[in-house]
Amino acid sequence: MKLFVTGASGFVGRQVLRRLARRPEVTCTLLLRDPAALPDLPANCTAIKGDLDRPDSYRAALEGADRVLHMAALTGKAAPDDYAAANQQATEALTEAAKAAGVEAMIFVSTIAAGYPDKRHYPYAQTKQAAETALAASGLPHTILRPTLVFGPGSPIAATLGKIAGAPIIPLPARGGPVDVQPVHVDDVARAIEALIDVPATGEVLDLGGPERLSFRDFLTRMHAEITGKTPKFLPLPLTPLQALLAAMEPLARPVMPATAGQFAVFANDSAARDNWLMDRLRPEMVSLEDMLAEAISGDPPPPPARAPSDAMPPDPEPRDTLVQECRDISRHLCGTLPGPQAEVAYLDGIARFALTPAPGSFDAAVLRFSRRSPMALSLMDGYTSFFARKSLFRRRLILLLAIVEKLPPTARAFQTVPAEGPLRATLVTGFQGLRGLATIVAGGIAALILSLTHRGSGPA
C-alpha cells in the first residue's frame, strides 16, 4: 500500500510514523514544509518539500498513491482567515488533487470540536467542520476520525490542563450545565489511524475517546489530586461574558493574547465520543485515565524539537529605551511620580545583574509585553502576578524597582510622607481601595485562566 501523508511532523503524526515503520509493506510519501523537521525517517518513508496551499508542489507525488492520510492542521491561536486557508481551503485543494490523481480514499483526522453544538467564536472548529463537509460532498471515498482531548508525552492540551488543575483555586468557566470529557492517549489515536488504513472507507465519521468519560469538574479534581494530593477548590466564572470580552479584544490584541475566545469552547461542550466499532476494537488495550494522568504529571520530555539547537537564533536583548520607559511606567504605578536618573540606572543594572531578561516567546515575555501597553494593562498584570505568578519576571522586576525608588530621590518622599486625613476621608479612601482590590482579584482570576490557556494547545486540536 502506498500512502500520501500530511502532518507527519506533528504530535499525533510522529506516533503514527512509529507504527508505520513496523510495516514494510506500507510505503509513505510525507508532505513537509521543512523535511529537516523529521531527520530520521523510517526506511519505508520518503519526504517531499511542499505546501498544502500549493497543490502543484505535491500533485506529482499523489500519482500512484492508494490512500491519503491527512493529519495536518492549523491549531492554537490564529486569525479566522488563517484557519480558513489552512484547515478548510487546503483540505479542499488536497481532496480535489487526490480525486484527480485517482487516489482510492482519504483518511481525514479532524477533531471532536468539529461536532460541538456551540462553536461561537471558534473558527478552528468551524473550519474543521467545513473541511469535513467539503470532503463528504467531493465524492472521494473517505473516513473522518474525530479524536477528543489527546494526551501523551509532549501533549499541548495535557500541559495546559495541568497548569489549570495545579492551581490552588481552579477557575472553571461554565455556561449552563456541566460538560463531559473523555481524554484519549496519543498511542491509541495512532492505533486507530493504523486500523483505518486497512479497512474500506465508507464515509463514516468516527469519534475517538479514551476508556473513561467523566465531567470536566471531576476530571480537574482527579488531575489536581494527582498533582498535589489534595482536593481542589473551584472558582466558577461566567463563560458567556468572558468569551464576549475576549472576542472583542481579538481583532486588535490577538498577537499578545495567550488565549482566544474560541479556545474556551471546551468549557461549553462535551468533549466525549460516541461509541462505534473502532472504539470497541481498541478499548480493551486503551491506556487508562489513571496512566494518562500519571504520565502527564510525571514530566516526561516532549518529542525532539523540529530544528537542531544550532539552528536557533540567540535572543535579542531588550532595547535600553524600552527598559527606561518601563522603569518610568512602573514608578508612576508604584508611587505616582517619575524616578530620578539614578533610579533608572540602578533598574537597568539590576535587570542585568539578576538575569531578569525573558526568553523570546515565553510566558514572561508575553506578560512584560502586555504590561507595557497602557497603565491599565500594567495594573492588571500587577494584580494578576501578585496572586497567580509571584515568581514571574514581571513581579521580580516590580519588586526590584520598588526597592530602588523607596530609597532614592525624588520618589523616596512618597514612601516617607503620611497624608493627614480626617475620619470621613479615611473611610472613603479605605472603601475605595477595598473595591479596587476586589476588582483586581476578579480580574486576576480571569487573567489566570486566560494566561493558562496558551497558544500551544488550549482546546481540542
C-alpha positions as CSV (number, residue, x, y, z in Angstrom):
1,M,0.0,0.0,0.0
2,K,1.2,3.5,-0.9
3,L,0.2,6.3,1.5
4,F,0.5,10.1,0.9
5,V,0.7,11.6,4.4
6,T,0.3,15.2,5.7
7,G,1.1,16.4,9.2
8,A,3.7,13.7,9.9
9,S,5.8,16.0,12.0
10,G,3.0,16.8,14.4
11,F,2.3,15.4,17.8
12,V,0.0,12.6,16.5
13,G,1.9,12.3,13.2
14,R,5.1,11.2,14.9
15,Q,3.4,8.4,16.7
16,V,1.7,7.2,13.5
17,L,5.1,7.1,11.8
18,R,6.5,4.9,14.6
19,R,3.7,2.4,14.0
20,L,4.0,2.5,10.2
21,A,7.8,1.9,10.5
22,R,6.9,-1.6,11.6
23,R,5.1,-2.3,8.4
24,P,7.4,-2.6,5.4
25,E,4.6,-3.5,3.1
26,V,3.4,0.1,3.5
27,T,5.3,2.9,1.8
28,C,4.8,6.5,2.7
29,T,5.4,9.8,1.0
30,L,5.4,12.6,3.6
31,L,4.5,16.2,2.6
32,L,6.6,18.5,4.7
33,R,7.2,22.3,4.6
34,D,10.6,21.6,6.1
35,P,11.9,18.0,5.6
36,A,14.6,18.7,8.3
37,A,11.7,18.6,10.8
38,L,12.0,14.8,10.5
39,P,15.6,14.0,10.0
40,D,15.4,10.3,10.8
41,L,12.7,8.8,8.6
42,P,11.7,5.2,8.7
43,A,13.1,3.1,5.9
44,N,9.6,2.9,4.2
45,C,9.1,6.7,4.2
46,T,10.4,9.5,2.0
47,A,9.7,13.2,2.3
48,I,9.0,15.8,-0.3
49,K,9.0,19.6,0.3
50,G,5.7,21.3,-0.4
51,D,2.7,23.2,1.0
52,L,-0.9,22.1,1.1
53,D,-1.9,25.6,-0.1
54,R,0.2,24.9,-3.3
55,P,-1.2,21.8,-4.9
56,D,1.4,22.0,-7.7
57,S,4.1,21.3,-5.1
58,Y,2.7,17.8,-4.4
59,R,0.4,16.9,-7.3
60,A,3.0,14.6,-8.9
61,A,3.6,12.8,-5.6
62,L,-0.1,11.8,-5.4
63,E,0.2,9.8,-8.6
64,G,0.2,6.2,-7.7
65,A,-0.9,6.7,-4.1
66,D,-3.5,4.3,-2.8
67,R,-4.7,6.4,0.1
68,V,-4.2,9.9,1.6
69,L,-3.7,10.3,5.3
70,H,-4.5,13.9,6.1
71,M,-3.4,14.9,9.6
72,A,-2.1,18.5,9.0
73,A,-4.0,21.3,10.6
74,L,-3.5,24.8,12.0
75,T,-4.3,24.9,15.7
76,G,-3.7,27.2,18.6
77,K,-4.2,31.0,18.3
78,A,-4.6,32.3,14.7
79,A,-6.8,34.7,12.7
80,P,-10.1,33.3,11.2
81,D,-8.8,33.8,7.7
82,D,-5.7,31.8,8.5
83,Y,-7.8,28.9,9.9
84,A,-9.9,29.0,6.8
85,A,-6.9,28.8,4.5
86,A,-5.0,26.1,6.4
87,N,-7.9,23.9,7.5
88,Q,-10.7,24.3,5.0
89,Q,-9.3,25.6,1.7
90,A,-6.1,23.5,1.9
91,T,-8.2,20.3,2.6
92,E,-10.5,21.1,-0.3
93,A,-7.4,21.6,-2.6
94,L,-5.9,18.3,-1.4
95,T,-9.2,16.5,-1.9
96,E,-9.5,17.7,-5.5
97,A,-5.9,16.8,-6.3
98,A,-6.3,13.4,-4.7
99,K,-9.5,12.7,-6.7
100,A,-7.9,13.8,-9.9
101,A,-4.9,11.6,-9.3
102,G,-7.1,8.5,-8.8
103,V,-6.5,8.0,-5.1
104,E,-8.8,5.4,-3.7
105,A,-9.7,7.1,-0.4
106,M,-8.7,9.6,2.2
107,I,-8.5,9.3,6.0
108,F,-9.1,12.7,7.5
109,V,-8.0,13.3,11.1
110,S,-10.4,16.0,12.3
111,T,-11.3,16.9,15.9
112,I,-14.1,16.3,18.3
113,A,-14.6,20.1,18.3
114,A,-16.0,19.9,14.7
115,G,-19.1,18.4,16.3
116,Y,-19.5,20.9,19.1
117,P,-23.1,22.3,19.1
118,D,-21.7,25.6,20.3
119,K,-18.8,26.8,18.1
120,R,-19.3,30.5,18.6
121,H,-16.1,32.5,18.3
122,Y,-14.2,29.2,17.4
123,P,-13.0,29.4,13.8
124,Y,-10.7,26.4,14.3
125,A,-13.7,24.1,14.9
126,Q,-15.8,25.9,12.3
127,T,-13.2,25.4,9.6
128,K,-12.6,21.8,10.5
129,Q,-16.3,21.1,10.2
130,A,-16.3,22.9,6.8
131,A,-13.5,20.7,5.7
132,E,-15.4,17.6,6.7
133,T,-18.4,18.8,4.8
134,A,-16.4,19.5,1.6
135,L,-14.8,16.1,1.8
136,A,-18.1,14.4,2.2
137,A,-19.5,16.3,-0.8
138,S,-16.5,15.6,-3.0
139,G,-17.4,12.0,-3.9
140,L,-14.0,10.8,-2.8
141,P,-14.3,7.7,-0.6
142,H,-13.2,8.7,2.9
143,T,-13.3,8.2,6.7
144,I,-13.2,11.0,9.2
145,L,-11.7,10.5,12.6
146,R,-12.6,12.9,15.5
147,P,-10.2,12.4,18.5
148,T,-11.1,14.1,21.8
149,L,-8.5,15.6,24.1
150,V,-5.3,13.8,23.1
151,F,-2.8,13.1,26.0
152,G,0.7,11.7,25.9
153,P,4.3,12.8,26.2
154,G,4.5,16.3,24.8
155,S,0.7,16.8,24.6
156,P,-0.1,20.5,24.4
157,I,-3.6,20.1,25.9
158,A,-2.4,17.9,28.7
159,A,0.2,20.6,29.7
160,T,-2.4,23.3,29.6
161,L,-4.9,21.4,31.7
162,G,-2.1,20.5,34.1
163,K,-1.4,24.2,34.7
164,I,-5.1,24.9,35.4
165,A,-5.6,21.8,37.6
166,G,-2.5,22.6,39.6
167,A,-3.7,26.0,40.7
168,P,-4.7,26.4,44.4
169,I,-8.1,27.6,43.3
170,I,-9.2,26.2,39.9
171,P,-11.0,28.7,37.6
172,L,-14.0,26.9,36.0
173,P,-15.9,28.8,33.3
174,A,-19.4,27.5,32.6
175,R,-22.5,28.1,30.5
176,G,-25.5,26.1,31.5
177,G,-24.9,22.6,32.9
178,P,-21.7,20.5,33.4
179,V,-19.8,19.2,30.4
180,D,-18.0,15.9,30.0
181,V,-14.5,15.0,28.8
182,Q,-13.1,11.7,27.6
183,P,-9.3,12.1,27.1
184,V,-7.6,9.6,24.8
185,H,-3.9,8.7,24.6
186,V,-1.9,9.5,21.5
187,D,-0.8,5.9,21.2
188,D,-4.5,4.9,20.9
189,V,-5.1,7.6,18.3
190,A,-2.1,6.2,16.3
191,R,-3.6,2.7,16.7
192,A,-6.9,4.0,15.4
193,I,-5.3,5.6,12.3
194,E,-3.4,2.5,11.5
195,A,-6.6,0.4,11.8
196,L,-8.4,2.7,9.4
197,I,-5.7,2.4,6.8
198,D,-6.5,-1.3,6.5
199,V,-10.4,-1.1,6.2
200,P,-12.6,0.2,3.4
201,A,-13.5,3.8,3.5
202,T,-17.3,4.1,3.8
203,G,-17.8,7.8,4.6
204,E,-18.1,7.3,8.3
205,V,-17.4,9.9,10.9
206,L,-15.9,8.1,13.9
207,D,-15.3,9.7,17.3
208,L,-12.4,8.5,19.3
209,G,-12.2,8.9,23.1
210,G,-10.4,7.1,25.9
211,P,-11.8,4.4,28.2
212,E,-13.4,6.7,30.7
213,R,-15.9,9.5,30.4
214,L,-16.4,12.0,33.3
215,S,-17.4,15.6,34.0
216,F,-14.8,18.3,33.4
217,R,-15.0,19.2,37.1
218,D,-14.3,15.6,38.2
219,F,-11.5,15.4,35.7
220,L,-9.8,18.5,37.0
221,T,-10.4,17.2,40.6
222,R,-8.6,14.0,39.8
223,M,-5.8,15.8,38.0
224,H,-5.4,18.2,40.9
225,A,-5.2,15.3,43.3
226,E,-2.6,13.6,41.1
227,I,-0.5,16.9,41.2
228,T,-1.0,18.0,44.8
229,G,-2.5,15.0,46.7
230,K,-5.4,17.4,47.8
231,T,-9.0,18.1,47.0
232,P,-9.2,21.4,44.9
233,K,-11.4,24.4,45.4
234,F,-13.1,25.9,42.3
235,L,-13.8,29.5,41.2
236,P,-16.9,29.5,39.0
237,L,-16.8,32.0,36.2
238,P,-19.5,33.1,33.7
239,L,-18.4,31.8,30.3
240,T,-20.6,34.0,28.0
241,P,-19.3,37.4,29.1
242,L,-15.7,36.1,29.3
243,Q,-15.9,34.8,25.7
244,A,-17.6,38.0,24.5
245,L,-14.8,40.1,26.1
246,L,-12.0,38.1,24.5
247,A,-13.8,38.1,21.1
248,A,-14.0,41.9,21.3
249,M,-10.3,42.1,22.0
250,E,-9.1,39.7,19.4
251,P,-9.1,41.9,16.2
252,L,-6.5,44.3,17.8
253,A,-4.9,42.2,20.6
254,R,-4.7,38.6,19.2
255,P,-0.9,38.6,18.8
256,V,-0.4,39.3,22.5
257,M,-3.3,37.3,23.9
258,P,-2.4,34.0,25.4
259,A,-5.8,32.5,24.5
260,T,-8.8,33.3,22.3
261,A,-12.5,33.2,22.9
262,G,-12.9,30.1,20.8
263,Q,-10.4,28.1,22.9
264,F,-12.9,28.3,25.8
265,A,-15.4,26.3,23.8
266,V,-14.1,23.2,25.6
267,F,-15.9,24.6,28.7
268,A,-19.2,24.8,26.9
269,N,-19.4,21.5,25.0
270,D,-19.0,17.8,25.7
271,S,-15.6,16.6,24.5
272,A,-16.7,13.0,24.7
273,A,-17.0,10.3,22.0
274,R,-20.0,8.4,20.6
275,D,-19.4,4.6,20.7
276,N,-18.6,2.9,17.4
277,W,-16.9,-0.2,16.1
278,L,-13.5,1.3,16.1
279,M,-13.6,2.2,19.8
280,D,-15.0,-1.2,20.6
281,R,-12.0,-2.8,18.8
282,L,-9.4,-0.6,20.6
283,R,-11.0,-0.3,24.1
284,P,-9.5,-3.5,25.6
285,E,-6.0,-2.2,25.2
286,M,-6.5,1.5,25.7
287,V,-4.3,3.5,28.0
288,S,-6.3,4.1,31.2
289,L,-7.1,7.6,32.5
290,E,-5.0,6.9,35.6
291,D,-2.0,6.2,33.5
292,M,-2.6,9.2,31.3
293,L,-2.8,11.5,34.3
294,A,0.3,10.0,35.9
295,E,2.2,10.4,32.6
296,A,1.0,14.0,32.2
297,I,2.2,14.9,35.7
298,S,5.5,13.0,35.6
299,G,7.1,15.5,33.3
300,D,8.0,13.1,30.5
301,P,10.1,15.0,27.9
302,P,8.3,16.1,24.7
303,P,9.4,14.8,21.3
304,P,12.7,16.1,19.9
305,P,12.5,19.7,18.5
306,A,11.9,20.1,14.8
307,R,15.2,22.1,14.5
308,A,18.6,21.3,15.9
309,P,19.8,23.6,18.7
310,S,22.5,25.0,16.4
311,D,19.8,26.5,14.2
312,A,18.2,28.5,17.0
313,M,18.7,32.3,16.9
314,P,20.1,33.9,20.1
315,P,17.5,36.0,21.9
316,D,17.6,39.7,21.1
317,P,18.3,42.0,24.1
318,E,15.5,44.3,25.2
319,P,16.2,47.9,23.9
320,R,17.5,50.2,26.6
321,D,14.8,52.8,25.7
322,T,12.2,50.2,26.3
323,L,13.6,49.3,29.8
324,V,13.9,53.0,30.7
325,Q,10.3,53.6,29.7
326,E,9.2,50.5,31.7
327,C,11.1,51.9,34.7
328,R,9.2,55.2,34.5
329,D,5.8,53.5,34.0
330,I,6.2,51.1,36.9
331,S,7.5,54.0,39.1
332,R,4.3,56.0,38.3
333,H,2.3,52.9,39.1
334,L,4.0,52.4,42.5
335,C,4.3,55.9,43.8
336,G,2.7,58.3,41.4
337,T,5.8,60.0,40.2
338,L,8.7,59.6,37.8
339,P,12.0,58.1,39.1
340,G,15.3,60.0,39.1
341,P,18.2,59.2,36.7
342,Q,20.0,57.4,39.4
343,A,17.0,55.0,39.8
344,E,16.8,54.4,36.1
345,V,20.5,53.4,36.0
346,A,20.0,51.1,39.1
347,Y,17.0,49.5,37.5
348,L,18.9,48.6,34.3
349,D,21.8,47.4,36.3
350,G,19.6,45.2,38.4
351,I,18.0,43.6,35.4
352,A,21.4,42.7,34.0
353,R,22.9,41.6,37.4
354,F,20.0,39.3,38.4
355,A,19.4,38.0,34.8
356,L,15.8,39.3,34.6
357,T,15.6,39.0,30.8
358,P,12.8,36.7,29.4
359,A,13.3,34.1,26.8
360,P,11.7,35.0,23.4
361,G,8.1,33.6,23.1
362,S,7.9,32.7,26.8
363,F,5.2,33.4,29.3
364,D,7.3,36.1,31.0
365,A,7.9,37.9,27.7
366,A,4.1,37.9,27.0
367,V,3.3,39.4,30.4
368,L,6.0,42.0,30.1
369,R,4.9,42.9,26.6
370,F,1.3,43.2,27.7
371,S,2.1,45.3,30.8
372,R,3.8,48.0,28.6
373,R,0.6,48.6,26.6
374,S,-1.0,51.0,29.0
375,P,-1.3,52.0,32.7
376,M,-4.4,49.8,32.9
377,A,-2.6,46.8,31.5
378,L,0.3,47.3,33.9
379,S,-2.2,47.5,36.8
380,L,-3.9,44.3,35.6
381,M,-0.6,42.4,35.4
382,D,0.3,43.7,38.9
383,G,-2.9,42.2,40.2
384,Y,-2.6,39.0,38.2
385,T,1.1,38.3,39.2
386,S,0.5,39.1,42.9
387,F,-2.0,36.2,43.1
388,F,-1.0,33.7,40.4
389,A,2.6,34.3,39.2
390,R,4.7,35.5,42.2
391,K,7.9,34.2,40.7
392,S,7.4,35.8,37.2
393,L,10.0,38.2,35.8
394,F,7.4,41.0,35.8
395,R,6.9,40.5,39.5
396,R,10.6,40.3,40.2
397,R,11.2,43.5,38.2
398,L,8.5,45.3,40.1
399,I,10.0,44.3,43.4
400,L,13.4,45.3,42.2
401,L,12.2,48.8,41.3
402,L,10.2,49.1,44.5
403,A,13.4,48.5,46.5
404,I,15.1,51.2,44.4
405,V,12.5,54.0,44.4
406,E,11.8,53.8,48.1
407,K,15.4,54.7,48.8
408,L,16.3,57.2,46.1
409,P,15.0,60.8,45.5
410,P,12.6,62.1,44.4
411,T,10.4,59.0,44.7
412,A,11.6,58.2,48.3
413,R,9.4,61.1,49.6
414,A,6.3,59.2,48.5
415,F,7.1,56.5,51.0
416,Q,8.1,58.8,53.8
417,T,5.1,61.2,53.8
418,V,1.9,60.2,55.6
419,P,-1.0,62.4,54.4
420,A,-3.3,63.9,57.1
421,E,-6.8,62.5,56.6
422,G,-10.0,63.1,58.5
423,P,-12.2,60.2,59.5
424,L,-14.6,60.7,56.6
425,R,-11.8,60.8,54.0
426,A,-10.1,57.9,55.6
427,T,-13.3,55.8,55.4
428,L,-13.9,56.7,51.8
429,V,-10.3,56.0,50.8
430,T,-10.4,52.7,52.6
431,G,-13.7,51.7,51.0
432,F,-12.4,52.7,47.5
433,Q,-9.2,50.7,48.0
434,G,-11.3,47.7,49.1
435,L,-13.4,47.8,46.0
436,R,-10.4,48.3,43.8
437,G,-8.7,45.3,45.5
438,L,-11.8,43.2,44.9
439,A,-11.9,44.2,41.2
440,T,-8.2,43.3,41.0
441,I,-8.9,39.8,42.4
442,V,-11.7,39.2,39.9
443,A,-9.6,40.5,37.0
444,G,-6.7,38.4,38.3
445,G,-8.8,35.3,38.4
446,I,-9.9,35.8,34.8
447,A,-6.4,36.7,33.7
448,A,-5.1,33.5,35.4
449,L,-7.4,31.4,33.3
450,I,-6.6,33.2,30.1
451,L,-2.9,33.1,30.6
452,S,-3.1,29.4,31.5
453,L,-4.6,28.5,28.1
454,T,-1.6,29.2,26.0
455,H,-1.4,29.1,22.2
456,R,0.5,25.8,22.4
457,G,-2.7,23.9,22.6
458,S,-5.6,25.0,24.5
459,G,-8.8,23.4,23.4
460,P,-9.1,20.2,21.3
461,A,-6.8,20.1,18.3
